[in-house]
Amino acid sequence: MKDIKFGSRTYIMGILNVTPDSFSGDGVYQDIDKAVEIAERMVEDGADIIDIGGESTRPGSKPVTIEEEIKRTIPVIKKLSKRIKVSISIDTAKPEVVRLALDSGASIVNDITGLGSGQKMIDVLREFSAKIVVMHIKGAPQTMQDNPEYGNLLQEIKGKLKDIIEKAVAGGVRKENIIIDPGIGFGKTLEHNLLILNRLFEFKEFGLPVLVGPSRKSFIGKLTGADPDKRIFGTIASVAIAIKNGADIVRVHDVKEIKQAVLVSD
């Protein structure tokens, strides 16, 4: 990761969806030049990382093939890596996509399954010495919002993250390369998401950077009644609370506006 020193300030990860079915309606599909243009604008607006995803993970989304995901993401990464100076992240759970992405200019992997593909993913991460965001998810995107239940929400999330971290380190991933994400909106109810934001500081016990992705999520819609593309004010409030409670990276759609919130919160 380029010029990033956690603890000095909050970093912004800008979301670049190269999908036809993004929940927030922001997907750029089959237009490499448009995707690169949007990413460059996010960098100008203050993004420290560009996170490129070729498979929607919205509730009820259907998986895409490895070949299709490669076709959507790798050309963008190759072109973008020559045009921007900030770090590029690949949002995928597929080791085959990760290998090509890291070989094409990405340096961070954002895996919503928390290394769900096992040793194959760990081997690629070790080989490239890549940073990895491991997220907590309950279930799969197709079913994760079907009445998710927990005995003790925070204990269960932290327990699962602890297992993922130990598995990664045992497989040869350097602990300092791991970033954790409690997974707001991924198998969580409105109340669960609010509790995570309110007690985010508890995740600092791992001694690792914490990433939070509240941007345009449905919990904001449930509180405000706003459609995804009208949830910027709720996102800003969520980001400010997350930063106050220890977030090191915020993953967002609206970089320019969030940058102001980050500067004031810091």
Number of C-alpha atoms within 10 A of each C-alpha: 16 11 9 14 11 14 11 9 16 22 22 24 26 28 26 25 26 26 21 15 19 18 19 18 12 17 19 21 16 15 11 19 14 14 23 21 13 16 25 18 14 23 21 13 17 18 26 24 27 28 25 28 22 28 26 22 20 20 18 14 16 12 12 11 10 15 10 12 20 19 15 22 28 24 15 23 27 17 16 24 16 10 13 16 14 18 20 28 30 27 27 25 20 19 22 16 23 28 18 17 27 23 14 19 19 26 22 28 28 24 23 22 22 24 24 14 13 16 15 14 23 21 17 17 26 17 12 15 16 22 22 26 23 26 25 24 22 19 14 17 21 14 15 19 19 14 9 14 13 13 7 8 15 18 12 13 20 18 13 17 22 14 11 20 22 12 16 25 16 12 17 15 24 17 16 12 18 20 23 28 24 25 23 25 22 25 23 23 19 15 9 19 22 16 14 22 23 15 14 21 16 14 22 15 8 14 11 16 20 26 26 26 23 25 28 25 23 24 21 25 16 11 10 13 12 16 15 17 15 15 20 21 16 20 23 22 14 22 26 21 17 26 24 15 18 21 27 23 26 25 22 27 24 20 24 17 16 27 19 14 17 20 11 9 15 12
